[in-house]
Amino acid sequence: MRELDAGVITQAVQRLCIQANTRLPQDVKDTIAAARRAEDWSVAQDILDKIIENYSIGGDTPICQDTGMACVFLEIGQDVHINGPLTEAVNEGVRRGYTEGYLRKSVVRDPLDRVNTGDNTPAMVYTELVPGEQVKITVAPKGFGSENMSRIAMLKPSDGLDGVKQFILETVELAGPNPCPPIVVGVGIGGTFDKCALLAKRALLREMGTHNGSPFYARLEQELLEKINALGIGPQGFGGRTTALAVQIETMPTHIAGLPCAVNINCHVARHVSEVL
């Protein structure tokens, strides 16, 4: 049994909060650059050029003014014993990272009284037990311009594949320019109401350019990407062929009477960074 002090987790989360908000992952950069090369609408080309310029010259400045709600994914080895309260350790890391990095504090203590907590806590913490004696931490700040455009539907099995496609396309079309396209579309299919939404959010963590391991769902990802880009919303909603950078689908078993489908939209600033302790 490996012993891991909770303070080590705090320090890692602190680093990752700053890194995620100031450094765009290389796979995201490569996908945006490829979209720019394929774009033939002059206005869209200009916007994509500005996006590339923004993340190229930012340095230690946050990529976006909305530094998001801190979503922290923990894959915890079953042979690890964490010395200290885990959730408190994560929140302390967020508190320190958002203070040290001069990152905008965007969390309110209650959804109706709207009083800011002042330190961007609490984080949204997702834990998963895995084999081994390591802890993998992924910090994915989630801005709400895109989060607000996300939807979930409890479809009927009779809705089938066509119903799933229609719901995904309808969600993107309703979102329009609001989530700062080009977007990344995370899709969860299956599970329960809550698990389906988590699948969609986890789908956003996948490296761009990779596909679902099932050939069927890999083809569906490509088909939906083409149909979404044919909507013509384009970068920042000004038209063009680049409405989405990727569609990423994750699935799991579900009940015989259900067909849950969730769409979690992310803007082009698809921030996430991981560290293994």
Secondary structure, 3 states (H helix, E strand, C coil): CEEEEHHHHHHHHHHHHHHHHHCCCHHHHHHHHHHHHHCCCHHHHHHHHHHHHHHHHCCCCCCCCCCCEEEEEEEEECCEEEECCHHHHHHHHHHHHHHHCCCCCCCECCCCCCCECCCCCCCEEEEEEECCCCEEEEEEEECHHHHCCCEEEEECHHHHHHHHHHHHHHHHHHHCCCCCCCEEEEEEEEECHHHHHHHHHHHCCCCCCCCCCCHHHHHHHHHHHHHHHCCCCCHHHCCCCCCEEEEEEEEEEECCCCEEEEEEEECCCCCCEEEEC
